[in-house]
Amino acid sequence: MPLAEENPLSRDPPLILPVVIVGNGPSGICLSYMLSGYRPYLSPEALHPNPILHSKLEEARHLSILEQDLEYLSEGLEGRSSNPVAVLFDTLLHPNADFGYNYPSVLQWKLEQEHYIPHVVLGKGPPGGAWHDMEGSILTLSLNDWMELPGLKFKDWAMGKRRNIKSDRATPAEVASYYKHYVKIMGIQRNFIDNTYITSVVRPYRDPDDSVNQDPEEVSCEESHIDKENEADPKKNWEVHGYRRAADGSHKPFCVFAESLVLATGTFDARARLDVLGENLPYVSHSVAEFEEAVGKGSLSGAVDPVLIVGAGLTAADAVLCAHNNNIPVIHAFRRRLNDPSLIFKQLPKKLYPEYHKVYHMMCTQVSSAASTSYPSYTSYPEHFVLSFKPDMKCVLQNNGGLKKVVKISMALVLIGSHPNLFFLKEQGRSLGHHQNQPITCKGNPVEVDPYTYESCKEPSLFALGPLVGDNFIRFLKGGALAITRCLGLRQKKRHGNVESGSDDGVS
């Protein structure tokens, strides 16, 4: 029975699914698209600007990219991701994009339904994930065509919806709407179950050979063995518990089993904290949305003390712009040096991102008293960190030399990033990272995966993609979907080669 005709979460006994994807943001959407049978081929007239890569592609033009050796194709390529398949797929979709070129994709997509792998995508809200929670009119960092998913150009979608996208960059609301409609347009909506909340994910049975210290090559998907006995015994699969929120607000618990589990939760679930005294005081916030709400209500207008903004990333810059545009005085504190090459502003072309370079200019000119008159309501404190927040609306700052400064403020915004929330896993997934027993973070400690399958090096049949493996840009998360789909396809092909023709595992 097709998944669209029955809610697999309501089955008793619980249904055993080949794949369960946790997270319905762009990572989960892109993976569902490929698992649904959409396969990329080299376009008939395509000529990739990289002659070596093009020569490799020509060798197997008749095969989809999913049937080719990803390690061979990725060899020698460089890009803004540490994951080789992410770089490969990005250069196929956006050839030489980092050099300023706007070459068309060399791929064409074909729907081959015989390659459909049954799966469900579980998400808290509508398809698009955290993009539906991003508010305001701030434009996205990435260009429109870098935000799009395979098979549907963002501009074509906007024209079809009669939307006038005035910039090469869109608002979060436009991007969220694009992802929501993408699922419908591509005909993959039957795989998505919204309003679901995962409470625990466990694998009751571990094979003695499944050692967390096992060599990643020994657990790669081509070498993994899953037999019919494992499929039939729920204890040897992932056990996923949660609840689905009904329209009347009630919670309906569910349990499903998954032969393979994919983590596509992104990184916006848990905002990073300073962990300093007073951070829980009511005037301290970790959300731009709360700041925008206060601005909208007018509670920060007029003669008020400055708003303290902590952080040197783009979210902090958005808050600075919001305050500046509403004539709200700002104290901006951040740990980094102004000439730190890792500052995001130094990596953005001025022509495309004038508003962020304006913030960087504000950060720099405030150091010079001669230039500070350009922004009299803005004060920059580079190489400073928060020591504590006081109940009387005062904050203690300290520089790297130990010098302290107390500032009176009307609100504090701590905008220093966010971390994935993997509370539903044992020890919040600490065993999955590159650094054992440390929290998973997208930059410092991502989930350690096989670079060509995205299967966990610590937990066989567990996969991760997107920000969880360090691919924070949508451009690069698509490579993870490609690698996982190839791996699961090979695994399914191997398994079906060992069983009688016509078996459907009871889920399709």
Protein Blocks (a to p, Z undefined) as FASTA:
>chain_A
ZZklpcfklgccddddfbdcedjbfklmmmmmmmnopacdddfklccfblklmmmmmmmm
mpcfklpcfklmmgopacfbfbfklmmmmmmmmghklnopacdcfbdcdddfklpccddd
ddfbdchijmlmpgcjbdcfbdfklmpcehiafklmmmmnopacfbfbdcfklmmmmmmm
mmmmnopmmmpcghiacfbdcdfbacfklcfkbcfklmgfklpccdfklmmmmklmccdd
dddddfkopacddddddfbdcdfebjmlbccdekighklpmklccbfklmmmmmmnopmg
cjddddddedjbfklmmmmmmmmmnopacddddfbdfklmklmklmpcfklmmmlmmmmm
mmmmmmpmklmmmmmmbccdehiacfbdcfkopacdddfkopacddddfbdcddebjcdd
fklpghhhmmmmmbghiacdfklmccdddfklopafklghiacehjlnopabfklmmmmm
mmmmmmmmmmmmmmmmmpcehiaghpZZ
